[in-house]
Amino acid sequence: MIGLDTNVVVRYIVQDDATQSKKATSLLEGLSDDNQGFISLVSIVELVWVLQACYAADRAEIVKVLGLLLQMKSIVIEQIETVSKALRVFSGANADFADCLVERSAYSAGCEYTATFDKKAAKTTGMKLLA
């Protein structure tokens, strides 16, 4: 298995640097069931942030990109079920992806609830607002 840093995944998705995009494409398209790529939770969160902040990707584009990554047999995503659940919340709410992932990760860990001071996160993700 080969770990994939966020910048490699970004270059593969956006194809904005001829040299790096070619290398990233070669690596990712050369992966297989026997030689998979691994994307960590941190890289997933960074990927969403980079796509939104640097490439002005909207929610629908983010959902599409993450959905495609989740379906790739040659890619292993850390805690894929939790990421998938967070993506479902993100796609149907006006919430930040990171907040969705924080809440779903806590839920998956057996937490009774996730406490927050973030009013938007409490309203959109089901976290409990500390007042």
PEVENLIN-V677843 format. One record per residue. RES is the residue in one small letter. SS is DSSP state (H for helix, E for strand, L for the rest). D_CENTER is the distance of its C-alpha to the mean C-alpha in whole Angstrom. Layout:
res->RES ss->SS d_center->D_CENTER
res->RES ss->SS d_center->D_CENTER
This chain:
res->m ss->L d_center->19
res->i ss->E d_center->18
res->g ss->E d_center->15
res->l ss->L d_center->13
res->d ss->L d_center->12
res->t ss->H d_center->10
res->n ss->H d_center->13
res->v ss->H d_center->14
res->v ss->H d_center->11
res->v ss->H d_center->12
res->r ss->H d_center->15
res->y ss->H d_center->15
res->i ss->H d_center->13
res->v ss->H d_center->15
res->q ss->L d_center->18
res->d ss->L d_center->20
res->d ss->L d_center->22
res->a ss->H d_center->24
res->t ss->H d_center->25
res->q ss->H d_center->21
res->s ss->H d_center->20
res->k ss->H d_center->22
res->k ss->H d_center->22
res->a ss->H d_center->18
res->t ss->H d_center->19
res->s ss->H d_center->22
res->l ss->H d_center->20
res->l ss->H d_center->17
res->e ss->H d_center->19
res->g ss->L d_center->22
res->l ss->L d_center->19
res->s ss->L d_center->21
res->d ss->L d_center->21
res->d ss->L d_center->23
res->n ss->L d_center->21
res->q ss->L d_center->18
res->g ss->E d_center->15
res->f ss->E d_center->12
res->i ss->E d_center->9
res->s ss->L d_center->9
res->l ss->H d_center->7
res->v ss->H d_center->8
res->s ss->H d_center->7
res->i ss->H d_center->3
res->v ss->H d_center->5
res->e ss->H d_center->7
res->l ss->H d_center->6
res->v ss->H d_center->6
res->w ss->H d_center->9
res->v ss->H d_center->11
res->l ss->H d_center->10
res->q ss->H d_center->12
res->a ss->H d_center->14
res->c ss->H d_center->15
res->y ss->H d_center->15
res->a ss->L d_center->16
res->a ss->L d_center->13
res->d ss->L d_center->14
res->r ss->H d_center->12
res->a ss->H d_center->13
res->e ss->H d_center->12
res->i ss->H d_center->8
res->v ss->H d_center->9
res->k ss->H d_center->11
res->v ss->H d_center->9
res->l ss->H d_center->6
res->g ss->H d_center->9
res->l ss->H d_center->11
res->l ss->H d_center->9
res->l ss->H d_center->9
res->q ss->H d_center->13
res->m ss->L d_center->14
res->k ss->L d_center->16
res->s ss->L d_center->16
res->i ss->E d_center->13
res->v ss->E d_center->12
res->i ss->E d_center->9
res->e ss->L d_center->10
res->q ss->L d_center->11
res->i ss->H d_center->10
res->e ss->H d_center->12
res->t ss->H d_center->10
res->v ss->H d_center->7
res->s ss->H d_center->9
res->k ss->H d_center->11
res->a ss->H d_center->9
res->l ss->H d_center->8
res->r ss->H d_center->11
res->v ss->H d_center->12
res->f ss->H d_center->10
res->s ss->H d_center->12
res->g ss->H d_center->15
res->a ss->L d_center->16
res->n ss->L d_center->16
res->a ss->L d_center->14
res->d ss->L d_center->11
res->f ss->H d_center->8
res->a ss->H d_center->8
res->d ss->H d_center->11
res->c ss->H d_center->10
res->l ss->H d_center->8
res->v ss->H d_center->12
res->e ss->H d_center->14
res->r ss->H d_center->13
res->s ss->H d_center->13
res->a ss->H d_center->16
res->y ss->H d_center->17
res->s ss->H d_center->16
res->a ss->L d_center->18
res->g ss->L d_center->21
res->c ss->L d_center->21
res->e ss->L d_center->24
res->y ss->L d_center->22
res->t ss->L d_center->20
res->a ss->E d_center->22
res->t ss->E d_center->21
res->f ss->L d_center->23
res->d ss->L d_center->21
res->k ss->H d_center->22
res->k ss->H d_center->20
res->a ss->H d_center->17
res->a ss->H d_center->20
res->k ss->H d_center->21
res->t ss->H d_center->18
res->t ss->H d_center->16
res->g ss->L d_center->19
res->m ss->L d_center->19
res->k ss->E d_center->23
res->l ss->E d_center->24
res->l ss->L d_center->27
res->a ss->L d_center->30
